[in-house]
């Protein structure tokens, strides 16, 4: 199990256990006994994240581990990583089942793609950074709303739209 932000959230089928003694790294998550399990450290102009438990193996070897009603919030590990690289992004989302990518066309326009990784349709509100707006939808039900953009995406499908700087 890993405690992130002081809350026990992730359970793993642990086999091998590594004893970690961070010297420069910031500890993001610990095992029940306090052993660091998730860390980050600056390296050159970037960062190195270390997870001592087999997240990808857990997801690959257990069918439904991400989709089940009692699914572990493994996405929280990825959220921690993404937080450090999201600067400059125009969109944010409120569901772990929808992935977002942004592709600059020029200084004033970006193509955004919202991918629904779930086997059922998902609806989500996308927050749009101030100064940007939805200009056009190419695929999917995408509409501006009070929060930013309302997006309804079919199962294992995507929405594609154009954002424009105001």
Phi, psi and omega in degrees: 000145175241135172263119175251132181054036176079002181246124177293118185231329188243126176252139179230152168280091186280137175243278178280136178241130177259133174271120186247132176235092182292134177255319179243342188284149172272132180274122180260334181205146181232158174280172184305328181273006179091354179294127178300132180238342182218118184224164174220144179216144175290144178213110184060233179268002183237205180222152174241125175258142179230126176238118186277355180250151190278072182302309183296323178294319179300314181291319183289328188265350183239098180305137178079001186299335180264331187264338184302155180301326180259028183300142175290142180279062179301335179302338181295330176295313180295324179300319179298320180291315183295326180306326184280347183239005186279355182301141181090353178282149181262332185246152168220161186230169181240013179224138179285349182276351181247126176261147180236137169230150178233136185231102180300131175267314176201191184296338185248353185225144175221137170272131177243141178233124177249118183252127176269111182273359183270154179279009174226159181300147178229145173244139181212154173259124177259125176279136180249131179302138177306141181096356178236157179212160173285124179260318185202146175251132179258332182204138177092166176273103183230123181220143174292148176216190183295330183273322183170273179222129172271133185225122175247121186234131179294169180301130179049042183233186182217159170243140181232130183208164181252130174254145180227139176292134180289000000 
